[in-house]
Amino acid sequence: MTDSTFTNNHAKLDGGGVCCGSSGINSTITSSTFINNTANNNGGGIDWNSPDGIVTDCTFIGNNATHYGGGVVWNGDNGILSNSIFTGNAANNEGGAICWNRHEGILKDSTFTNNHALHGGGVRWNGDNGIISGCTFNENRVDSVGAGLYLSGDNGTLTGSSFTNNTGRWAAAVRWSGSNGNLTNCIFNGNSVSVEGGAIAWSGDKGIISSSSFINNNAARNGGAIYWTNAGSMVNCNFVNSKWNNATSKSNGIFTEYDLTIKGGRGIVDIVTSNTISGISIVVLNNETYYYPPNTNINLPNKE
């Protein structure tokens, strides 16, 4: 299907604009527009259930779902969604723009602006082995967690994306709970929360954040830049003026409940640990290992 427009349609259950059934293997939607469609259940714009599907060069504006996926709910393996625009979509539960529930999915080169949900204002990603690349998340909102992206699938990758002025209670840009996650070459600027994790709240095991920048993010309580609640590492990340507790003395805040490995990067970083942690943070600079006590301030002057 191509060059189609769906406006003001309503579904009593799923797929306000389009419902693609599980038998539609290799289905494709291109260069189409979805405006102000609604679903009483899931997928205000599209309810996608088939494997190997492709949606590309589409626009989703003002679509709404009562439960999941204001713009799109994706339930098929090996899907690809690319070069699309999501603006002002909403879901009462998860995935204001997209709720992605299956595995081996790819989301790339798309823009998410002013979408809203309880969890995952822009995107809620539940599938394993997902890849999100080259996306832009601006001014998305959540009532709870993950205004830009909430990712809970294992072995996920997020790369080459930017998160600007997203807001919520926890994790204004990214909430990551899946294991073995890899976040690289991303920019986090001006995101803020009323509780913890101004840019990121990360609870997934063995997470890696690399070659990314944190600028002007803010948390009212802990972790102006990042709130870690599992073992993780950071490589060559830059920190500028990301605050917690609304205090200028708590700049570039990282809160961690586990030992944290940091290699390279730039910025003066306050690392605060949970009261239950008696261990130390491990910081590697210039290929040398330094051991810092909990609740300390470190300087990251070099970028390898």
Secondary structure, DSSP 8 states (H G I E B T S, - for coil): -BS-EEES-EESSS-SSEEE-TT-TT-EEES-EEES-EESSB-SSEEE-STT-EEES-EEES-EESSB-SSEEE-STT-EEES-EEES-EESSB-SSEEE-SSS-EEES-EEES-EEEE-SSEEE--TT-EEES-EEES-EEEEE-SSEEE-STT-EEES-EEES-EEEE-SSEEE-SSS-EEES-EEES-EEEEE-SSEEE-STTEEEES-EEES-EESSS-SSEEE-S-EEEES-EEES-EETT-TTSBT-EEESS-EEEES-BEEEEEEE-TT--S-EEEEETTEEEEE-SSEEEEE----
